[in-house]
Amino acid sequence: MRIKASPISSPLFLCLILGAIVVSMAWTALPVERGLMFNLEALFEPVIATPEEAVLYYSWWPRLCISLIAGAGLGLAGVLMQQVLRNPLAAPTTLGVASGANLALIAATLFAPVLLASGREWVALGGGAATMALVFALAWSRGLAPMVVVLAGLVVNLFVGALAITLLLFNQEALKGILVWGAGSLTQSGWDGTAYLWPRLAVCAVLAFLLLRPLAVMDLDESNARSLGVSVRQLRLAGLGLAVFITGCVVSVVGIIGFIGLAAPNIARMAGARRLGPRMLWSMVLGALLLTTTDLVIQHLAGSRSAMLPTGAMTAALGAPLLLWLIPRLRLAGNKPTTAVSGFTHRHARPGRLALTILALLLAVVVLALFLGQTAQGWGWTAQWSILEWRLPRILAAAGAGIMLAIAGTIIQRISGNPMASPELLGISGGSAIALMASIFLLRSPDNVTLITAGTVGALAALAVLVVLNRRSGYIPERLLLTGVAITALFDAVRSIVLSGGDPRGQQVVAWLSGSTYYVDLSSGVFIALVAIVVMAATRPLARWLDILPLGAATASSLGIGLNASRLLLLVLIALLTACATLVIGPLSFVGLLAPHLARLLGFSRAREHMLGAALIGALLMILADWVGRQALFPHEIPAGLVASLIGGAYFIWSMRRR
Amino acid sequence: MLSKHLTVLLQSIAISLCIASGAAQASAEPERRVVTLDWTIAETLMGMGIKPQAVAQLSAYHDWVAEPALPASVIDLGLRTQPNLELLADLEPDVILISQMFSNIAPRLSRVAPVEMLQLYVPGTDTWTQMLQLTRDAARLVGQPQAGERLIDRTEAAMRAYRQQLPAQTKALLIVQFIDARHVRVFGANGLYHAVLEQLDLENAWQGETNSWGFSLVGLEELLGVDGQLIVVEPAPLGVEAQLADSGLWQALPEVREKSVITLPPVWSFGALPSALRFADTLTTALVDRHAD
């Protein structure tokens, strides 16, 4: 993947503009009337007599310094990751380092607070390194190939995020500090953060420049690099390790700062820094300036409320549109999936009989989930309608959502020929989640109809973005997924901003995000299940396309299938199915990923039987997940979406490892 | 001087007796089976001596509200936002009390038992008046209106007593709670602490904006230059104390340098009358002690 050349000659021009903005914004923020010398003296020879001077010395100057240092560090980490993975979309946030650090801090706060007392940076570093190691482990057997690493990062991100949300759901009050940190606040109250960060980053920068020459060879093809005697794997490990260490240090001090690590290297490259050396240098400068500019603007606009608008989440929110703009400018490796994955192509001798077996199993699980469970008196079989009336709609909704996600997943996996593709990753669930959070916060006491309307509007908006950005390129599957990554990034940012304020309504947001069948009543449960069954029947004629599209553009055209029209239709179908399912079980779920995968593994290979098998398995998984979630911590309920994503995520991590 | 201390002591005893007399009635079984999702309503019920049948998220209630403690026989309903409906149906309560935060599940709850929504922390209304209204509404809904009046009388009597105990010249107060070593929640208009300050004729030093729950999340630097006696409400997250020792900004605060920061034990900051009473009690004791030094 390469970025097209840009007419701007050098990043210098851009840096000068940003630098001028920083200086002028800083100038207006400082008490200028007391003269330049006073302000500089406040930095070097502080005389702290008035509150104003204390704020200047202990807060304003450290904040400026830490944003410059952190920005430079993230820029460096980004350029290393992108160079090593030869993927312009690699960044600390996309590879799971940030979410791993977040989870580690949450877990430590709840279960081992002693660790925090001895140094929270080490907890964050440990968590980030562990998730990154997991991503490495998953991609190791494919020689850390770029696309595999990014997809593994995505799966690990979702999995770790689901774990974090589970803990958050039950401990929101205890975790309010972590939420502020997780949103990336640059607020400083002394020089300790700066003193911690700068020596570490200085050492890392020196090491990075020592790695410069071997890393530059990676600009060549992998085989060429190997023939030049460079051990690609070890080099990647060294580069990524360094990037993780930098990220861990930055993240532990200022929290999760989105987008800088992604944007700075890309902007530097587009602005004309082609070779690795200049790119590293300019990425650091640009990263520092971008973060500082954003932070100064936020401080200026928000005034005393700037803690409510955490800089890290704001950069991520601003970065999402840039990412969307960037995607059409990436030259992707054609129409063919980057990694040909064809693990499970065996076909079951009698798929019909297999489907009947699964159906029987499904019915057995329905009976179990309906009648067996805990009440005030403990475990038991219950046939009282007053209790069943709460269980039945949830079973119907879980089954319906499972079916819809499974069908959507089957379609996208078949047209992209990539078993790692999933409707959750398209960003449609992210879009509807953003709209739901907005309506919870902007409207007073919204009812369920309002919430569902808002969610649908959000899902359609995300769909519109997907269509507009991908229409010209002909809906290339990888590009669609990347658009989804951008929308998901925006969703993460909005979530961080919303939760960091500590508003008690955040509880409601967390409850919804975790994806529960809780809010379904009987009529909507029946409706969801009916829709799912109708969709299952209606998609059967589309099976021909799904058998042919993966064979390639040429085959499909020669068989008389309009490529763009059929892809658009399938896309709309996927989007609607995902939106419906998301409204029921939330944006975090691996069912759309897992069900088609399992169906294929069991031997449903042709499109028609694949869809049927996936739908049955999806329903089975969701009903089980819903039941386990209701019983495991009774009377507390773990939402079905979370249970599904924990099971599904664990399965995926295991199966990727095995291959 | 001695006589003044004696008066304070006697008043404290009188107030304690007042509070204790309310608690003593808690053992009486209510006539109706009442469940609530909201901790603020739960503490109001307990303050009136009415034991709810079930409350949501019990363990977190004990962590964050703590007082008045719920008896062990109260049943846990699960998460506040997603109470266990199967369990609720099984318990067959007579009435379910909720606040507007749970309005989205009210239709579902109403299929189990009649749901009554009590208003609290509505922007643009006086918090104290609303707390009194909440108490009266809750008492009426559980069929014991006189219990509500008793709680109100007791609280107002206690507030009057505290008002008299307080030193005449008290600085404006700046009330914060640590989120981490760099951020605090500062409590202002619309909140419980602010309402208590108004009752005690004390001034709140934080005149800035707050959200509907009466607080604002700010960095430590916002506290500098605000002229007021700094009050820290516990709990602080673990490790914050150690970090504050290294925090230049914190050490630069005049009260920190003079070691005159007042630390108060945890009080549920989104509570109603019982929490208000507890906060007023600890605050008054701390201010009187400070004045006596």
Interface residues (C-beta under 8 A of the other chain):
Chain A: I48 P51 E52 A54 V55 Y57 Y58 S59 W60 T109 P113 L116 A117 R120 L169 F170 N171 E173 A174 K176 G177 V180 W181 S185 T187 Q188 S189 G190 W191 D192 S304 R305 S306 A307 M308 G373 T375 A376 Q377 S386 I387 E389 W390 R391 R444 S445 P446 D447 N448 L451 S500 G501 G502 D503 P504 R505 Q507 Q508 V510 A511 S516 Y518 Y519 D521 R630 F634 P635 H636 E637 P639
Chain B: A60 D63 W64 I75 D76 L77 G78 L79 R80 T81 Q82 P83 N84 L85 E86 L87 A89 D90 L91 Q100 M101 S103 N104 I105 P107 R108 R111 F178 I179 D180 A181 R182 H183 R185 G208 E209 N211 W213 F215 S216 L217 V218 G219 L220 E221 E222 L224 G225 P237 L238 G239 A242 D246 S247 G248 L249 W250 A252 F270
